[in-house]
C-alpha cells in the first residue's frame, strides 16, 4: 500500500472521530490503527511522517511511536 493511500485512510479515521473530545479522538485513532492496521502499515505511516496528516492523526502517530 502506498503512502498516499495510508495518509488518506488515516485522515478518514480522524474525520470520523473528530466529533469526540480531542484527547478521546487522538486515543481512538491510535487504538484503531493498533487494532486494525498491520504493523507494516503503521511503520509505513510513521516513516512517511506528519506530511499531509490532520492534526489529530499527527498526535495519534506520536502515541504509536
Buried (B, 14 or more C-beta within 10 A) or exposed (E): EEBEEBBEBBBEBBEEBEEBEEEEBBBBBBEBBEEEBEEEBBEBBBEBEBEEBBEBBBBBBEEBE
